[in-house]
């Protein structure tokens, strides 16, 4: 009876099994789930400030939709609680900040309304517009005088794509807008002031 694998056939089979058993690198998986990252909590002379970024916030369909005149709005929910031992935490701040992106096809420029700064920035670059939409830069959370030194606090942040209301009947023409829905998980940061 002839053996199933000869000596020459064993080595290639072992190499193939070894290659198949290796894990796939994280960079090749390309997880496109929106997440909040790069969270920084710091202070200015008078306020507690927040910096954060939403990663993977835009899909190619969203970019096409904006180019075709569909506005996009992101809502950032921020909560700040003071941690109290043996009592429920006390909520100091609950804020919602809206960023809204529109495209003017005549001027070929993007407008981003930044709710925390009460101003609108315009740019011709889609990459810059996406960056403005996905970042909170120096958001004033609370005045420092309202914080107790050496106390514990928890800051929570979450981002949601606000559902766009289209004119009557347009939902049937543009059914892909339902694919845009996203909501990040809450991110919590505990810190001492």
C-alpha positions, 0 to 999 in steps of 0.5 A, spaced: 500 500 500 502 506 498 502 512 503 498 518 502 503 523 502 510 521 500 516 525 503 516 530 498 509 532 499 509 533 506 513 539 506 508 543 501 502 541 505 505 543 512 507 550 509 500 551 506 497 549 513 502 554 517 500 560 512 492 558 513 493 558 520 496 565 521 492 571 523 490 576 518 493 583 520 488 588 523 490 593 517 487 588 512 481 587 515 479 595 514 474 595 520 469 601 517 465 602 524 465 609 526 468 610 533 470 616 537 478 616 538 483 621 540 479 624 546 483 629 550 480 633 556 484 639 558 483 646 561 484 653 559 484 659 563 477 659 565 474 652 562 474 645 561 476 643 554 474 637 550 478 635 543 475 628 540 475 625 533 470 621 529 474 615 525 470 612 519 464 617 519 464 618 512 462 612 506 463 613 499 455 613 498 455 619 503 460 623 499 456 622 493 450 624 496 453 631 499 455 632 492 448 631 489 445 636 494 444 632 500 446 635 507 449 631 512 449 633 520 452 629 526 450 630 533 455 630 538 452 628 545 456 630 551 455 628 558 459 630 564 458 627 571 461 628 578 463 621 581 460 621 588 461 615 593 455 612 596 451 616 592 448 617 585 453 621 580 451 628 579 450 630 572 453 637 571 453 638 563 448 635 558 450 638 551 448 636 544 453 639 538 451 639 531 455 639 525 452 640 518 455 639 511 452 642 505 455 643 498 454 649 493 455 646 486 455 653 483 461 655 487 464 648 488 465 649 495 463 645 502 460 649 508 460 646 515 456 649 520 460 648 527 455 648 532 460 649 538 463 655 535 457 658 532 460 659 525 460 656 518 467 655 515 467 654 507 472 650 503 473 647 496 476 641 499 472 635 501 477 632 505 478 638 509 470 639 510 470 631 512 475 633 517 471 639 520 465 635 521 468 629 524 472 633 530 471 637 536 476 642 537 476 645 544 469 645 546 468 648 552 464 643 557 464 647 563 467 653 567 473 651 571 470 655 577 464 649 577 469 644 578 471 641 585 479 640 585 481 633 586 474 630 585 473 625 580 469 626 574 466 622 568 466 625 561 461 621 556 461 622 548 457 619 543 456 621 535 450 620 531 448 621 524 442 625 524 437 623 519 436 628 514 429 630 512 428 630 504 422 633 501 416 629 500 417 623 495 425 624 495 426 618 500 424 613 494 428 616 489 434 616 494 433 610 498 441 609 499 440 614 505 438 609 510 445 606 509 448 612 512 445 611 519 450 610 524 451 611 531 458 610 535 458 607 542 458 611 548 466 613 550 467 614 557 473 618 560 474 618 568 479 623 570 480 627 576 480 635 576 
